[in-house]
Amino acid sequence: MRNQKIIVFDSGVGGLTVWQHIRALAPDLECHYVFDNALFPYGELEQDVLNHRVSTILSSSLAAIKPDAIVIACNTASTSVLAQLRDKIAVPIIGVVPAIKPAAASSNSKHIALLATPATVNRDYTDQLVADFAADCQVTKLGIGDLVQMAERYLLNGELDIKRLEQLLQPIRSQPSIDTLVLGCTHYPLLASPIAELLPGIRLVDSGYAVARQVIRQLAREVDEVMYEPVDGCYYSTAAVSDPDLLQKAMKGFGLKLGRLINLP
């Protein structure tokens, strides 16, 4: 018998916020973290380019790694390509979508905000989530792509322009009735602490734990069930990284020890 394997996929390091929840519930899973830094960030890609790119990378990774499940740890990709991938790939695929439902359910003021990439904010899929689960709420949507790069820098070297972050969050700060903020990009929980400091009294909600629970269900496991000895995972990039030592240090904090470069067809 062997450890169960999963692929966790994102355009950058944001998917690590999902992997940390999965790892907490199932520490013996063998994680293969795949990120497409060559085309990072995904929030700026045309939808047809995005769909083809994600499909190509995951098809190649599937053949090489043979995972038991795939996690699309990217809201932009999940809201665009998830259904198409499930039609092509036989293993379970778990996506990440903005946590509109729990945010609406927990809001006392019934005024919530969604902070995501412009692509996610403008997706029909996101509008449908709001219609289905937040019809009784006022929903303020804020699409900010700059936060993705800010989150990457913050994880890798601790760099953060707090004044710039404060400016970007001003549309939320200026509406005192907002009591719940959906972090609708997997990168944004990396900035949860400084965001919380700038938005006191506002509850932050993301999808990480819910996705982790879904992974456990798809793998027919129990929460906190350790079936085998924990193993180190691997990480794969689609292009050379500018500072491999910084990246390696960050990845080690998530139990990912070995870095490799993907050879795409």
C-alpha positions in Angstrom: 0.0 0.0 0.0 1.1 3.6 -0.5 0.2 7.1 0.7 -2.6 8.7 -1.2 -1.4 11.4 -3.6 -3.0 14.7 -4.5 -2.2 17.4 -6.9 -2.8 21.0 -5.6 -2.8 23.4 -8.5 -2.6 27.2 -8.7 -1.0 29.9 -10.7 1.2 30.9 -7.8 1.7 30.2 -4.1 -1.9 31.0 -3.0 -3.0 27.4 -3.2 -0.7 26.7 -0.2 -3.5 28.3 1.9 -5.7 25.4 0.8 -3.0 22.8 1.2 -2.3 23.8 4.8 -6.0 23.0 5.7 -5.8 19.6 3.8 -2.5 18.8 5.5 -4.0 19.5 8.9 -6.8 17.0 8.4 -4.7 14.4 6.6 -1.0 14.8 7.3 0.0 11.6 5.5 -1.3 12.7 2.1 1.5 13.0 -0.4 1.1 16.5 -1.9 2.4 17.5 -5.4 2.0 21.2 -5.5 1.9 22.5 -9.1 2.0 26.2 -9.9 2.0 28.0 -13.3 4.4 30.9 -12.6 5.1 31.2 -16.3 1.6 32.7 -16.8 1.0 34.1 -13.3 -1.3 35.7 -12.4 -4.4 34.0 -13.9 -6.7 36.8 -13.1 -5.4 38.7 -16.1 -5.8 35.9 -18.8 -8.5 35.6 -21.4 -10.9 32.8 -20.5 -10.1 30.6 -23.5 -6.3 31.0 -22.9 -6.9 30.1 -19.2 -9.0 27.0 -20.0 -6.4 25.6 -22.5 -3.5 26.3 -20.2 -5.0 24.6 -17.1 -6.2 21.6 -19.1 -2.7 21.2 -20.7 -0.8 21.4 -17.4 -3.1 19.1 -15.5 -3.3 16.5 -18.2 0.5 16.4 -18.2 0.7 16.3 -14.4 -1.9 13.6 -14.2 0.1 11.3 -16.4 3.3 11.8 -14.5 2.0 11.8 -10.9 -1.1 9.6 -11.1 -2.9 11.3 -8.2 -5.9 10.1 -6.3 -7.5 13.5 -6.5 -6.8 17.0 -7.9 -7.5 20.3 -6.1 -7.8 23.4 -8.3 -6.8 25.8 -5.6 -7.5 28.9 -7.6 -10.8 30.7 -7.7 -10.2 32.2 -11.1 -9.5 28.8 -12.7 -12.2 27.0 -10.7 -15.0 29.4 -11.8 -13.8 29.1 -15.4 -12.7 25.5 -16.2 -13.9 23.1 -13.5 -16.8 21.6 -15.5 -14.6 21.1 -18.6 -11.9 19.4 -16.6 -14.3 17.0 -14.9 -15.5 15.9 -18.3 -12.0 15.0 -19.4 -10.3 13.7 -16.2 -11.4 10.6 -14.4 -10.0 11.3 -10.9 -12.0 13.5 -8.5 -11.4 17.2 -9.0 -12.2 19.6 -6.2 -12.5 23.3 -7.0 -12.4 26.4 -4.9 -15.2 29.0 -5.2 -15.8 32.1 -3.2 -17.4 31.4 0.2 -20.5 33.4 -0.5 -22.9 30.9 1.1 -21.3 30.8 4.6 -20.6 34.6 4.5 -24.3 35.3 3.8 -25.4 32.9 6.5 -23.2 34.3 9.2 -23.7 38.0 8.4 -25.8 39.9 11.0 -26.0 43.2 9.0 -26.8 41.3 5.7 -24.1 43.4 4.0 -21.1 41.3 2.9 -18.2 42.1 0.6 -16.3 39.9 -1.9 -12.6 40.6 -2.4 -11.3 38.7 -5.4 -9.5 39.1 -8.7 -11.4 41.1 -11.4 -11.9 37.9 -13.4 -13.6 36.1 -10.5 -15.7 39.1 -9.6 -17.0 39.4 -13.2 -17.7 35.7 -13.8 -21.3 34.6 -14.3 -20.6 31.8 -11.9 -20.0 34.3 -9.1 -23.2 36.1 -9.9 -25.0 32.8 -9.7 -23.5 32.1 -6.3 -24.8 35.5 -5.1 -28.2 34.8 -6.5 -28.4 31.4 -5.0 -27.0 32.0 -1.5 -27.0 35.7 -0.8 -30.2 37.0 -2.3 -31.1 38.5 1.1 -27.8 40.4 1.3 -26.3 43.5 -0.1 -23.1 42.3 -1.8 -20.2 44.7 -2.5 -17.8 43.2 -5.0 -14.2 44.4 -5.2 -11.9 43.1 -7.9 -8.3 43.8 -7.1 -5.5 42.0 -9.0 -2.7 43.8 -7.3 -3.3 41.8 -4.0 -2.1 38.6 -5.7 1.4 39.9 -6.2 1.4 41.6 -2.8 0.5 38.2 -1.2 3.3 36.4 -3.1 5.9 39.0 -1.9 4.5 38.8 1.7 4.9 35.0 1.9 8.3 34.9 0.2 10.1 37.8 1.9 7.8 39.5 4.3 7.5 42.6 2.2 4.2 44.5 2.5 3.3 48.0 1.5 0.7 48.5 4.3 -0.3 52.0 3.0 -1.0 50.6 -0.4 -3.1 47.8 1.1 -5.0 50.3 3.1 -5.8 52.3 -0.1 -7.0 49.1 -1.9 -9.3 48.2 1.0 -10.8 51.7 1.2 -14.0 50.8 -0.6 -14.7 48.3 2.2 -13.5 50.6 5.0 -15.9 53.3 3.8 -19.0 51.1 4.2 -19.5 50.5 8.0 -22.5 48.2 7.5 -20.2 45.5 6.0 -19.6 42.9 8.7 -18.3 40.0 6.6 -15.6 39.8 4.0 -15.1 36.9 1.6 -11.5 36.4 0.6 -12.3 35.1 -2.8 -8.8 34.3 -4.0 -6.6 31.7 -2.4 -3.7 34.2 -2.3 -5.7 36.5 0.0 -5.6 34.5 3.2 -1.8 35.0 3.1 -2.7 38.6 3.9 -5.4 37.8 6.5 -3.6 39.2 9.5 -2.8 42.7 8.0 -6.3 42.8 6.3 -7.9 42.0 9.7 -5.9 44.8 11.3 -7.1 47.3 8.7 -10.7 46.1 8.9 -11.4 45.7 12.6 -14.8 44.2 13.4 -15.2 42.6 10.0 -15.3 38.8 9.9 -13.0 37.2 7.2 -14.2 34.1 5.5 -12.5 31.9 2.9 -13.0 28.4 1.4 -9.9 26.6 2.6 -11.3 24.5 5.3 -14.4 23.5 3.4 -12.3 22.4 0.4 -10.1 20.3 2.7 -13.2 18.6 4.1 -14.4 17.9 0.6 -11.0 16.4 -0.3 -11.3 14.1 2.7 -14.7 12.9 1.6 -13.6 12.3 -2.0 -10.7 10.2 -0.8 -13.1 8.2 1.5 -11.2 9.1 4.6 -12.1 10.3 8.1 -11.0 13.7 9.4 -7.7 13.3 11.3 -7.3 9.7 10.0 -3.6 9.0 9.6 -3.3 5.9 7.4 0.4 5.9 6.7 3.6 7.7 7.8 3.6 11.3 6.8 5.9 12.0 3.8 7.4 15.2 2.3 5.7 16.6 -0.8 7.1 18.1 -3.9 6.5 21.3 -5.8 6.6 22.0 -9.5 6.9 25.3 -11.4 6.3 25.9 -15.1 9.2 28.4 -15.3 12.4 29.1 -13.4 11.9 31.2 -10.3 13.7 34.4 -9.6 14.9 33.4 -6.1 14.8 29.6 -5.6 16.2 29.8 -2.1 13.4 32.1 -0.9 10.8 29.8 -2.5 12.3 26.7 -1.1 12.3 28.2 2.4 8.6 29.1 2.1 7.7 25.7 0.6 9.4 23.8 3.4 7.1 25.5 5.9 4.3 23.6 4.1 6.0 20.3 4.1 7.1 20.6 0.4 10.8 19.8 0.2 11.8 19.1 -3.4 11.3 21.6 -6.3 11.2 20.6 -9.9 10.5 22.2 -13.3 7.6 20.9 -15.4 8.2 20.0 -19.0 5.1 20.8 -20.9 4.3 19.4 -24.3 
